[in-house]
Amino acid sequence: LEWLPIYFGVLKTGAIAVPFNFRYDSDEIYYCAELAQVDVIVFGFAFIGRIEVNAERLSRGRLLIY
C-alpha cells in the first residue's frame, strides 16, 4: 500500500492515524488496536496472516480494509 495517500486521506477526514510497526505479531497488533481504540484498520498484503489470526477479535466494532 502507498502510505502517504492513505495517511493524508485519514487526516483529511479528521481522523488520527495510528501506525503499527511492521514487525508486530498478531497479539501486538490486537493490543495496539485495543489500546488506541481504532475504528478502522488499513493493512497490506504483508499483514494478512497476522490480521487473520485475530480477525474475529479485531473486527468487533472495526472496519478491516485490505
Rosetta blueprint (number, residue, H / E / L):
1 L L
2 E L
3 W H
4 L H
5 P H
6 I H
7 Y H
8 F H
9 G H
10 V H
11 L H
12 K H
13 T L
14 G L
15 A L
16 I L
17 A L
18 V L
19 P L
20 F L
21 N L
22 F L
23 R L
24 Y L
25 D L
26 S H
27 D H
28 E H
29 I H
30 Y H
31 Y H
32 C H
33 A H
34 E H
35 L H
36 A H
37 Q L
38 V L
39 D L
40 V E
41 I E
42 V E
43 F L
44 G L
45 F H
46 A H
47 F H
48 I H
49 G H
50 R H
51 I H
52 E H
53 V H
54 N L
55 A H
56 E H
57 R H
58 L H
59 S L
60 R L
61 G L
62 R L
63 L E
64 L E
65 I E
66 Y L
